């Protein structure tokens, strides 16, 4: 689970090659969706494009040219720095993220892929699971062990032993070049009746929609009007509720729950303080109408 921390390493990181991906549905055709560099001066060299067939938005070119580059991209002591300064907030976020899971399962072996300092691992333990976590970044692993005493380690999924009743991956799948292969690997490590729990940003949430509209207006000196959930130096895929559900179902998963009700941290808006107060009042209303800026899916394999 990530924070809105310094992205210095991510910004400095450059992939070895320039990779222009086809959509994960197989389509090669697309249209431009949004150009942050043109509108805000940020994310030079990257833009967002949308598949002509399924509508899924992706970053072009990809911020990674191979999956192996991910270890270099995320090996940054600052990557989770902000979340470690406000543990209470992030523990509450973890509780909010997992709030619906006990309706389906509340016991068993639980793995969190991309666990960071272990907020979700701690929360899963607290509600009855035997939880552990893995991450590519060694810095939050050390901090989380010290802070929470949780079972977390710097490992890849293929280095973890055994199978699980729940595999959680919160704000990770948007970072991988091949989400379909990632799901296949997860599926191979789930027990027969196991649950997949995924969290992703919602590119069609209220805040990004509002900000894309405001990008058409004169914003004034110093205004960025840019949704932090884009993170084009890291995020390859940008799901909406529609494209997320369609992707999961296409890959053989039954979506038992798709909840769009979490706003923080991706509702953060980098604009002048006076304008920010007004915008924050607006985004708080989006949660109640299913237009929040994060979503979670609870799934099982189709039978």
Phi, psi and omega in degrees: 000129190261167175240169173273054183271180178305134179250030184303311180297320180295319180292321181287331184294136176233129177295155181295324181230160176269117185247122177252106187276146165284165176293154180290349173277351179104348182285144178257351185264149185200171172227159179290136181258313181196140180240093183299325180296317180294322185273329188229352182081009181253161177058053180305132178090352181243150172214169176255132177236153183240135179298134178291337184269304186254345178090356181297133181268141177219158177276135179228125355287170179295139176290349173236142174259342172216154178296330182296339180288345184299325182296323177288321182297320187260004178277076187223121181295342181268354192298322178251016190302315183296322182292330180285344177277343185224068186297322182298318179299313184287330173293322177293321176299319179297318177298317179296322181295319184268006191303329183268347185299318181299344174293338182252320182198141180222010178221158175120184183275130189233130176238131175251116179268125185081047192282344184057224180287353174100026180297316179289323178299313178299315181296319179297318175300317183297331183263005170122357180274162167262093195253146172217166183216156176226152180204155178277343185264118183286339188290310177291334177301311180297318181293319181292321176300317181291319185284321190239349182065029184272162180272089180228151185207157174277099182211160166264165184299323182288354177262357181269140183269145171083187179240171190224156175274331175222132168241121182252139174216098188260116180060052177233316189297335178289349181265349189261145184295318182240089179300327180296316178295323178300316179293323178298318180295319177298315181301326180288345181253004177267143170297164187305321181255025185284163183245140172259131180235114182237139173236138180215158170293155179251102184293341178257020174292172184298316184296308178300327178294316179298315184291327176295326175291316180294335177296342179277351183253155174296119186267342181093162183302133175083352179279138181254324180050046184233128178292127183290344179292345179296306178041059187295343175283355181226317187277124178268316185248142184232099188273150164251169176305321181294309184288331178293311180298314182297320178298312182297316180293322178297330181269010172095022181248140172269121182274108181278330180208133170230105187252125178244085187215009181248128180260316183278148000269358188282003174270359178302136183235124182266081179223168178306149190303318182297318179289325182298319180300318180293318182292323180297327176295326179290312186293333179297334180283340184292328182302321185287344181246020175071029179235032177289174192260005172224157177215152176233146177235135172248124190225161167224159178296141175293142180259000000 
